[in-house]
Amino acid sequence: MAFAGLNYWAILIGALAAWAFGAFYYMILSRPWLAAQGKTPEEFQAAQVGPRGAKFYAPFVISFVAEVIMGWMLAGIMLHIGAMTVRGGLISAGFVWFGFVLTTMTVNNAFSMRRPLLTVIDAVHWLGALLIIGAVIGAFAS
């Protein structure tokens, strides 16, 4: 499906930048993230030994595809409301994150009995990813 006025290069570049941000973010916060899940680094490494090939890379691919879809939808929202600027991208991303991403994650993690720190760590990641995507889309449109 194509929408007139969307810059698909901006969406792709925004998704790539958000994906790279996520890799960097979780490398820095890997220990607190594992602790918030109730796992040790050794337990996590042992769990990674089994999956090989597509099974091992699937979460990374899914993450990138999700960020492309997020970028596409965010660009559509920005275009629809006439906010095709960096500022508009940041504000739209913040509203989308607060209204849909943070709320959904909080409910899911509460019912899964996960530690609140996990919600905080993951929520900050998705806020950063959306802000990056929104800024890139807005910059390409300006």
Secondary structure, DSSP 8 states (H G I E B T S, - for coil): ---TT--HHHHHHHHHHHHHHHHHHHHHTHHHHHHHHT--HHHHHHHHHS--THHHHHHHHHHHHHHHHHHHHHHHHHHHHT--SHHHHHHHHHHHIIIIIHHHHHHHHHHTT--HHHHHHHHHHHHHHHHHHHHHHHHHH-
